[in-house]
Amino acid sequence: MARMQNAPARRSAGRALAWLAAAALLAALAAPAAAEDLVIDNLAFKSLDGDAFAIARLDFVNTNLTRDEIIRLLTPDSPADDDRALAQKFEADRISIPSVDILGADGSKIHLAGLTADHVDAGRIDSLDLAGFDAAGTDKDGPLTIKCGALHIDGLDVAPLLAGDGDRARPARLGGLTLAGLEVVGPDPGEAPGQSIHIAIGSIALHDDYAGDAIKRGKMKIAAAVVEPSPGSEAGKGLASLGYSKVELTIALDAEYQADAKTLALENLSIDGVGMGSLALDANFADVAPSLFGADGGERMQALFDAGVASFALKLANAGLFDKALAYYAKELGLSPDKLREQWSALVGRTATTTLGGGPASLALAAELQKFIARPNTLTLSLKAKGGPLKASDIFAAGDPSEIAAKLDISAAADR
C-alpha cells in the first residue's frame, strides 16, 4: 500500500528530471560552441579540377570551430556561402600549419612552409607569418618558377570582405607587412621560345596607421626591385641599346592624411635606379575627403575629382640615364649628341616661354632647364597653386596649357 501511495511522487520526480534534461539539452544547443584545442593530421583533398592538396598537420589553439567545420572550410570547391559563414565566425588564439603542398593536375607544384596566425577573430588577424613559398610549373610559353622569402603581416582585417556588402563595405585594412625576398623566372610574353624574364624584389616593408577608416600615415619601401629580360628578347635588346642589362630600382613613399583639415601630403615619393639616377616627389593636396579611402568606387572618384593640388616639387638626379638616352636618340636620328642637346635646349626654351607667356618667370624657368640639359646633374621643378588649390575642374575647363600655367607659380633650379 505504501508503494502504491508513493508511485505518483516517483512519476512526478521522473517528469521533473526529464524536463531538466530537456532544458539542459536545449541550453547546450543554444550556447556558443566551446573553444578547444584541435590537432588534425594528414589532411588531403582533391579539387574538381584534379589538383591535390596535402597538409601534414594543423594545430589550432582555443578555436570555436569543430574538426568537421575546419575540414569543410579547407576543402576545395565547397560552396562559397558556406565558406564565408564559417570564416565569419572562425576564432582561434593561434593557428600553426608547418607545410602545405599542392600538386596541380597540370604537373605544377606549390609548397608553403611555416604558416602561423595569431588571434584570429572573424576575419581579423593580429599577425600572420609565412616562412617561405615555392612554386614551379609550365604555362603555354614555357617553365615558370616563383620563390618567396619570409612574409610577416600585422593587423589584417578582411571582415568587410567576408560580410559581402558589396562596393559599400568598409575597406579591408592592413597594419603592416614585411617580405624578405621574391624571385620570379618565367617566359617573356610574346617572345620566341627560350626567352625568359627574371623579376626579383629584395625586400618590401609597409606600415599604415589609421584614424577611423582612413589611413592617417602610411610608409612603403620596395628595395632592390629587379627586372632582367633575356638578352635576346626585345626588352633585353632595348635595355642593351641604352647600356643596361637589367633595371634595378628602390621605391619609397611616406604619406600623411589629416582628416579634419582634409589635407594629404606625399613626402619623399622616390624612385632610385642603379646606374640611372633618382626621382623624388613631394606634393601637398587640399580638400581631400575621407571617402577617398573608402570602399565605394563612385565616392572615391568624386573625392579625387574634388581634391586639389596645393604644391608640388620634383627633384631629378642624373646618374647616367640622361646621357645614355641622349646618345641613343642621337644615333637613331643620325645626329651627334651635342647637336641633339642643342635641339632639346631650344625646344625647352620655346615651350617654357610659350606656355608661361614670355615673362621673366618663363625666361628664368627656361634658363634653368637649359642649364640641366647642358650639364645634367640635378634639377628641381616646383609648382605652387595661386589663390587656392588647382582642381580637376580647373584643368578640364582650361582651353590650353597656358591657362593652367597662369594658375601656378612655376620655378626650376639646376645643380642646387
N, C-alpha and C positions, 0 to 999 in steps of 0.2 A: 504493500500500500504506500509506503514511504517512497519507494522507487517510482510509482505511478504519479505521486504528487510532485516529485522533482523533475519529471520529464519536460513540462513546459519551460521550466527555468533553464534546462540544458538546451532546449531548442532556441530559446532567446539568446543565450550565450553564443550558440553556434552562428546564429544570424548576425550577431554583432561582430564576431570575428570575421565573417565573410565580408561584411560591409567594410571593415577596417582594411582587409586585404585588398579589396577592390579600390578603395581610396588610395592606398599606398601605391598600387599599380598605376592608377591614373596620374598620380603626382610624379611618379618616376618617368612616365611617358611625356608629361608636360614639361618637366625640368630640362634645362640645357644639358647636353652631353658632358659628362665629367671628363676633365682633361686627364691625359695619361701619357706615359712614355711608350713609344712603339718602335720596334725594330722589324724591318721587312728584308728578308734575304732573297737573293736570286730571283729578281723580278724580270720577267721577259714578256715582250709584246711583239705583235706583228701588225702593221697597218694594212689597210685595204690595198694600198699601192705596192705592198710587198716589202716595205722597209722593216728591218728587225731592230728592236730596241732591247738592250741588256743593261740592267742595273744590279750590280753585285750586292749592294747593301744600302738601306736607307734608315737613318736614325732620326726620330722625332722626339723632342723633349717637351712634355707638357702640352700636347696637342689636343684639340677638341674634336678632330675627325677620327672616325673609326678606320680600321685597316681597310675595309671594303671601300670606304669613301675615298681614301687616298689612292687606292689602286684604280678606281674609276676616274679620278682626276688626272692620273698619269697615262691612262690608256689612250692611244691614238684613235682618232675617228669617233670618239664619243661625242654625243650631242653638245653643241656649243653652249646652249642654255643651261644644261646640267653642269658643265664645267664652270660656267660663270657663277652659278648659285653656290657651288662648293667653294670656289675661290673667295666669294664674298664673305663667307662665314669662317674661312680657314684661319685658325690661330695656332701658334706654336712659339715656345720660347727659343727653340733652336732646331734647325734642320741641318743634317750632315749627309752628304752623298759623296763617297770617295771617288766614284767614277761612273760615267755613263758612256756606253758605246752604241753607235748606230751604224748598221750595215745596210746601205741603200740597195734597192732592187737593181740599180744600175751599176753596182760594184763600188760606189763611193763609201768612204769610211769617215766617221766623225768620233772623236774621243774628247770627252770633257773630264777634267781631273780636279778634285778638291773643291766641290761646290758646298758652301755653307751659307746659312742665312740665320740672322738673329732677330728675335722679337718680330715675328710675322703676325699681322693683325688685319685681316680683311682687306688685303691689297696694299697695306703699308708695311715696309720692311726697314728696320733700323739700319742694318748693314748686310751686305751681300758680298761674298768673296768667291772667286773662281781662280784656282791655281794655274790653270792653263787650258788651252783649247787647240786641237789639231784636226784638220780635215784634208782629205785628199780624194780626188775624183777626176772624171774626164767629161768635159762638155763637148759640144759639136765641133769646136775648133781645136781641142787638144787638152792636155792634162792641166789640172788646177790644184794648187796646194795652199793652205792657209794655216799659219801658226800664230797663236796669240799668247802673250805672257800673262802675268798675274793681273787680275782685274779686281778692283775694290769699289764698292758703291755705298754711299751713305744717304740716308733719308729718302728712300724711294717710296713714292706714293702713287700707285696706279688705281686707287679705289674709284676715282671718277670714271675711268675706262671700264671698270667692271660693272658700274651702275648702269651703263648702257643708255645714258640720257641723250645721246647724240651730240650734235655740234654745240649745244649749250651746257654741256657738262663742265664742271670745274676742271681746269687743265691738270694733267699729271705733273708731278713735282720730283725734282732730283736735287738733293742737297750737295752731293759731291761725287766725283768719280776720278779714279786714277787707273791708268793702264800702262803696264810695263812691257811695251813692245808688241807690234803687229807686223806680220810679213805675209804678203800675197804674191804668188808667182802663177801666172796664167797666160793663156794665149792672147796675143794682141788682136783685138777685134778688127776684122776686115783685112788683116794681113795674110800673106802667103803662109802655108803650113810651116811650122817650125819657128815662127817669130813669136816671141813671148814678151811680156812686160812684168817688171818687178816693182811692186809697191810696198813700202815699209814705213812704219812710224816708230820712232824711238820711244816716245812716251806721250801720254795725254794726261792733263790734270785740269779738272773742272771744279769750281766751287760756287754755290749760289746761296745767298741769304734772302729770305722772303719777308715782306710786310703784307700780311693778308695773302691774297692770291697772286700779287705782283712780285717780281724779283726786285729786291732792294739794291743788292750789289752782286755782280757776277764776275768771275775771273776764269780765264781759259788760257791754256798754253799747250800747243802741239809742237813737240820738239823733234827735230831730225826726220821730217816727212820727206820720203824719197820716192821719186818716180823715175824708173830706169827702163826705157824700152830697149828692145833688141837693136843692135847697130844696123841691121838690115831693114828694119821697119821704116815707114815713112816718118814716124815721130823721131826715131833714132837718127835718121838722116837729117831731119830738120834741126835737132839739137847739135849734131856734129857740125853743121854749117855755121853755127854760132860759137863753136869751140867747146861744146859741152857733151858729156856722155850721159848725164843724168841731171835732174833738178832736185836740190835738197833745200828744204825750207823749214824755218821755225816761225810759228804763228802765235801771237799772244793778243789778248784783249782783256781790258779792265773796264767795266761799265757800272754806273751808279744811277739809280732811279729814285727820285723824290716824289712820292705820290701826292703829297699836299701841294707842292709847288708845280707839279706836272712837268718836271724837267728830267731829261735823260742826258747823261754825259758819257761819251765814249772816250776813254782815256788810254792813249797808247795802244791803239789797234795797230799792230806792227806785223810786217812780213819781212823776214830776213832770209835772203838766198845766198848760199855759199858760192863765192866766186862771182856773184851777180850784183848785190847791193841790198839796200833795205828801203822799206816804205813804212812811214809811221803817220798815223792819223789821230788827231784829237778833234772831237766835234761836240757841240752842245745843241740840244734840241729843246724847244719850248712847246707848251700846250699838248703834252703827251698824256692822253687819257689812260687810266689803268686798264681799260678794256683792250689796249694793245697787247697785253699779256694774257688775255682771257682765251677761252676755248671757242668762242663764236667767231666764225670766219668773217661774217659781214661786219660785226662790231670792230674786229681787228683792222679791216680795210678802212673803215670810217675813221678810226683813231689815227691811222697812218696818214690819211688824207688831211685831217685836221691839224696834225703836228707841223711845226715849222723849224727851219734851221736858223739858229741864232749866231753861231760862229763855226768856223771850220779851218783847220790848219793841217797841211800836208807837207811832210818833210821827206825828201828823196835823197838817199846817199848812194852814190855810184861806186861799185867795186868791180867794174869790168863789163857789165852787161851793156851799158850805153855804147862803149867803144866797139864791142863786138857786133852790136846791132848796126851801128854806123858803117862798119867795114862790110857787113853782109849786104846791106841795101845798096851801098855804093857799087859793089861788084855786080849786083843784079841790074843796076841801072847803067852800068858801064862808065861810072864816074870815079874820080879819085875821092878818098874820104874827105879831104879838105874842101873839094868842090861841093860835095853834098852837105857838108857842115855849113857852108856859106848859104846854100839854098834853104836849109832848115832855119837858119838865123833870120834870113829875110822874110820867110813865111811867118815866123813867130812875131816879128816886128809888125808886119802888116795886120795880122789877125788881132793883136793886142790893141793897136791904135784904132782899128776899125770898130771893134766891139765896144771899147770904152770911150769912143768919141774923140780921140786925139788930144786930150788934155794932158796936163802934167803927170797925173796919176798913171795914165796909159803909157806915156813915154818912159816913166820910171819902171813900170812893170816889164815893158819890152826890153829895157836895158839889162835888167837882172836875168831874164830868161835867156837873152843872148850871151850873157856872161857865162851862164852854166853850159850852154852849147859849146862855147869856145873852150872852156876848161871844166869838164863835168866832174865836179866833186860833190857838193851838196847844194840842194835847192829847197827853200821853204816857201810854200804858197799859202797865203792867209786870206780868208774871206770873212767879213762881218756884215750882218744884215743891218740896213739903215731903217730906223723908225719902226722896229718890230721884226719878228721872225719872218723869214721867207717861206711861204707855204706852197703846197702843191697847186692850189688855186691860182697863186700869183704866176707860177710857171706856165700853167695851161692857158692863162689869159694873155700872156705876153705874145706879141706879134713876131718878135725876132730876138736873138740873144742880147742885143744892146739894151732892150727894155728890162731884162733880168739883171744885167750888169749894173744898170742905173740904181738898182735897189741894194747894191752891195758895195762895201769898201774892199777893194782887192789890192793886194800887195804881194811882192815876191822879194826874196833875199837869197843871193847865191854866195856860197863859201862863208856862211855865218852859222 
